[in-house]
Amino acid sequence: MGGKNISRKNELETDECTIVPTDPMMAREDTFENFHIKGLIFDCYQTLIDIHTDEHTIETYDTVSAWLAYHGVKIKPEKLWDTYMFKVKERMEDSKEIYPEVRVEEIFAEICMENAIWKIDEKILGIETSRVFRAASIRKLRPFPQSIKLIEHCINIPKCIVSNGQRVFSELELRFLGLYDYFDFVIFSSDVGYKKPDLRLFMTALKRMGLELEPECVMSIGDSYENEILPAKKLGMRSMNIKEAWEHYGITD
């Protein structure tokens, strides 16, 4: 589950967590292996997945509204948009967390229940509506080929994902794009009710990796200084911007 068994060329193994690159293009000073890295924590969006969504156009809500009509929920696109945004804001403001997160399936379940015209299972419909909403809002969704090469280069190092994402559809996107099985586990902010840069997300990842006493042996990789780099530094972990990681390994698409 921790990764696909892909052979690594141009490397000599010296112990379970140290690899010495033999290719001059890979023998850079700050490679994972020179840091004696025992674990990697990846961000998801704009790190592994190149994505663009649009939740602020009426076309997105037109699609969801039309789909809901066939599932016992009558609500106009404009009302759906306003209600969704209001409920997200309300839950964020009511949360006691500094960086609050919601579960979109719960919000859509409420909307469906309030606008149902026949008996529905609001819990199941909330999940399905979340996925339709995501599909309707997607404008671009693809893996970064450079990141796939990076993952395959360090295939035998334990890896996880910590993401500000919604498990209800984000896990499916990782699976669809062929990324999910590279990782030992995935933590989404929707699982816990708070987002990065909350340190608890990284602390949970360290504990699940069995490296909570060795944070200096774990590297956080992402695209955001605030969400991936700074929290890692606060916990004594190492960190690297994803584009910096591509550059270090001479990876291009």
Beta strands, then each sheet from edge to edge (+ up, - down):
strand 1: 11-15
strand 2: 18-21
strand 3: 39-42
strand 4: 49-53
strand 5: 138-143
strand 6: 159-163
strand 7: 185-188
strand 8: 218-222
strand 9: 238-241
sheet 1: 1+ 2-
sheet 2: 7+ 6+ 3+ 8+ 9+
sheet 3: 4+ 5-
end
